[in-house]
Amino acid sequence: MKLEIRKIIVLGGGSAGFLAAITLKRRAPSLDVAVIHSSKIPIIGVGEGSTFTLPQYLHGYLGINPSHFHQTVKPTYKLGIRFLWGPRESFNYTFNAQLDARFPGMSKPNGFYCGDNFSGTGLNAALMDRNRVFEKQTDGAPLIHTDVAYHLENRSFAKYLEGAARAIGVRIIDDEMTGLEQDENGIKRLHLESGGTAEADLFVDCSGFRSELLGRAMGEPFVDFSSSLFCDRAFAGGWARGADEPLKPYTTAETMDAGWAWQIEHDHLINRGYVFSSAFLSDDEAAAEFIRKNPKVKDPRLITFTSGVYERSWVKNVVAIGNASGFVEPLEATSLAVICESSALLIETLVDSQFLIHPTARKYYNQTARHTWDSIRRFLAMHYKFNTRLDTPFWKACREDTDLTGAEEIVEYYQTSGPSVMWSHHAMGPTDQFNWEGYLVMLVGQKVPHQVDFTPSIEEAKAFEQFRRKILDRAENAFTLREALDIIRSDHWQWHPDFYRKASRWGS
Ligand SMILES: Cc1cc2nc3c(=O)[nH]c(=O)nc-3n(C[C@H](O)[C@H](O)[C@H](O)COP(=O)(O)OP(=O)(O)OC[C@H]3O[C@@H](n4cnc5c(N)ncnc54)[C@H](O)[C@@H]3O)c2cc1C
């Protein structure tokens, strides 16, 4: 049966709820969009790393003014993730090519030459190694590009989005949903704590892990990813940045006894979190290890989660976005990007169909959502399967038992053919945000053995070294993150009007 959409209620006022509401209203101003959220049910308060998708989405697709955003939310830039992982001291995962590239005149792609010398194969990675963020242009301005993500504080981000939603006409109601009525088409109306009711044609469930509408009301089955991803808890905490703690342009992901720890860089705060598996470590043991490594953290907060996804995200007249639809642990900080992509898919589908939804559109939406989550699952599984840094019971179990579903062929191709870039498009599929580059970085970064017996000639090894040196030297002269932020946040800084528009890939 077709579904006609004129009025939409978004349940939830976290980053998912407001991003979805802004997307809907901005792209289709004639829609009646309301956000219902309860100030008695706090937002999750974590979700502070992102991928390159987020800035492009905010400023390119949603048209949020970057100057205002930088001055108000004060995001910092993230060039990638520094992994303290596997046998190398560290390696850098970035949002642009390192190993997927081939230096001019070389007989093979970069990955084949990265035995011990990984750094300097791409500019962003080199910038990370030098603790710099953007190159200097001849006029003295930072050369900002779009292969870069944000670190942002979750609460101030959600607050900002709330203001942006209100400014474009989204109605915002502080109330709690306490019950609902359904019929054969889905949800008819919500019952609110204030005594009122709320009706809509479409309900967007952004109620976080509670998944009030999709999980609880519609009873959609949950697909658990724990055979691939063993972690199910996190301790989060942070401290005020000291004068001897420079602002880094990247997230750090550090191997821990039963999981890993993030370090996220805010202006004046350093935010740490230990993601661990309760099957291998008690809460007390995890807290003790976390504090031992981060003595400045006081009273870390425990968050519990299950990695997995609801079988379908869109059932009848309920579409879930954000943690209400699925969550894969935060090792690659992908949730905000999935929220953006899902919100854009939803509204573009509505606009194209003149707000009449056919079951086939719902089916395609659901297939895309599942592929997206499955591609994150398989990519993260690989991080666990091959990390040889520690020999604790957790890491031994990861190496033995991690279910690589969906990534087996990619890994097999690498193991037999080395860091080749042939077949990358074929293997990836359309919804994999990590690309072949991401897989190569994790496989070569962790020194996963392969069967290709290749030793570069002396000339090639020398040439490779020279290319690396050149890139590292370029990075040496770039701006530090603090310097770049001071310029970007100043009243003199002007964004070119087309800067983000060109990068936006969602149309409109
Ligand atoms: C440990 C951890 C680390 C993470 N790190 C990252 C990261 O680095 N990067 C990233 O992209 N993501 C990360 N995430 C995911 C992150 O949580 C989400 O990206 C994100 O913040 C979206 O949250 P949300 O809006 O779906 O839910 P929430 O922030 O939980 O918001 C839920 C909203 O629903 C409302 N609500 C719920 N029930 C009702 C009701 N009955 N009536 C009215 N209102 C209701 C609440 O009031 C609230 O407003 C992390 C998650 C975890 C657990």
The ligand as a MOL file (V3000), in Angstrom:
LIG
                    3D

  0  0  0     0  0            999 V3000
M  V30 BEGIN CTAB
M  V30 COUNTS 53 58 0 0 0
M  V30 BEGIN ATOM
M  V30 1 C 30.7280 4.3930 23.5230 0
M  V30 2 C 30.1910 5.0490 22.3040 0
M  V30 3 C 31.0200 5.8720 21.5480 0
M  V30 4 C 30.5420 6.4690 20.3750 0
M  V30 5 N 31.3820 7.2100 19.6160 0
M  V30 6 C 30.9510 7.6850 18.4230 0
M  V30 7 C 31.8120 8.4370 17.5740 0
M  V30 8 O 32.9590 8.7020 17.8980 0
M  V30 9 N 31.3150 8.8800 16.4030 0
M  V30 10 C 30.0350 8.6520 16.0120 0
M  V30 11 O 29.6510 9.0580 14.9110 0
M  V30 12 N 29.1950 7.9820 16.8140 0
M  V30 13 C 29.6130 7.5000 17.9880 0
M  V30 14 N 28.7510 6.8300 18.7980 0
M  V30 15 C 27.3590 6.7380 18.3890 0
M  V30 16 C 26.6170 7.9900 18.8830 0
M  V30 17 O 25.9920 7.6640 20.0670 0
M  V30 18 C 25.6470 8.4800 17.8320 0
M  V30 19 O 26.3660 8.8710 16.6860 0
M  V30 20 C 24.8430 9.6860 18.1170 0
M  V30 21 O 25.2290 10.5550 19.0210 0
M  V30 22 C 23.3770 9.5460 17.8830 0
M  V30 23 O 22.6450 9.3400 19.0390 0
M  V30 24 P 21.0860 9.3320 18.8830 0
M  V30 25 O 20.6290 10.7010 18.5090 0
M  V30 26 O 20.6990 8.2000 18.0100 0
M  V30 27 O 20.5800 8.9780 20.3430 0
M  V30 28 P 20.6120 9.8140 21.7070 0
M  V30 29 O 21.6780 10.8230 21.7420 0
M  V30 30 O 20.6000 8.7820 22.7800 0
M  V30 31 O 19.2180 10.5860 21.7170 0
M  V30 32 C 18.0060 9.9360 22.0170 0
M  V30 33 C 16.9070 10.9690 22.1120 0
M  V30 34 O 15.6470 10.2970 22.1920 0
M  V30 35 C 14.8560 10.9090 23.1950 0
M  V30 36 N 13.8930 9.9100 23.6840 0
M  V30 37 C 14.1070 8.5960 23.9270 0
M  V30 38 N 12.9690 8.0160 24.3500 0
M  V30 39 C 12.0190 8.9920 24.3670 0
M  V30 40 C 10.6390 9.0270 24.7290 0
M  V30 41 N 9.9960 7.9480 25.1600 0
M  V30 42 N 9.9880 10.2050 24.6310 0
M  V30 43 C 10.6180 11.3430 24.2000 0
M  V30 44 N 11.9150 11.3490 23.8500 0
M  V30 45 C 12.6000 10.1950 23.9400 0
M  V30 46 C 15.8380 11.3920 24.2450 0
M  V30 47 O 15.2850 12.4200 25.0170 0
M  V30 48 C 16.9770 11.8850 23.3380 0
M  V30 49 O 16.6920 13.1970 22.9420 0
M  V30 50 C 29.1980 6.2640 19.9850 0
M  V30 51 C 28.3550 5.4810 20.7760 0
M  V30 52 C 28.8450 4.8540 21.9120 0
M  V30 53 C 27.9350 4.0090 22.7170 0
M  V30 END ATOM
M  V30 BEGIN BOND
M  V30 1 1 1 2
M  V30 2 1 2 3
M  V30 3 2 2 52
M  V30 4 2 3 4
M  V30 5 1 4 5
M  V30 6 1 4 50
M  V30 7 2 5 6
M  V30 8 1 6 7
M  V30 9 1 6 13
M  V30 10 2 7 8
M  V30 11 1 7 9
M  V30 12 1 9 10
M  V30 13 2 10 11
M  V30 14 1 10 12
M  V30 15 2 12 13
M  V30 16 1 13 14
M  V30 17 1 14 15
M  V30 18 1 14 50
M  V30 19 1 15 16
M  V30 20 1 16 17
M  V30 21 1 16 18
M  V30 22 1 18 19
M  V30 23 1 18 20
M  V30 24 1 20 21
M  V30 25 1 20 22
M  V30 26 1 22 23
M  V30 27 1 23 24
M  V30 28 2 24 25
M  V30 29 1 24 26
M  V30 30 1 24 27
M  V30 31 1 27 28
M  V30 32 2 28 29
M  V30 33 1 28 30
M  V30 34 1 28 31
M  V30 35 1 31 32
M  V30 36 1 32 33
M  V30 37 1 33 34
M  V30 38 1 33 48
M  V30 39 1 34 35
M  V30 40 1 35 36
M  V30 41 1 35 46
M  V30 42 1 36 37
M  V30 43 1 36 45
M  V30 44 2 37 38
M  V30 45 1 38 39
M  V30 46 1 39 40
M  V30 47 2 39 45
M  V30 48 1 40 41
M  V30 49 2 40 42
M  V30 50 1 42 43
M  V30 51 2 43 44
M  V30 52 1 44 45
M  V30 53 1 46 47
M  V30 54 1 46 48
M  V30 55 1 48 49
M  V30 56 2 50 51
M  V30 57 1 51 52
M  V30 58 1 52 53
M  V30 END BOND
M  V30 END CTAB
M  END
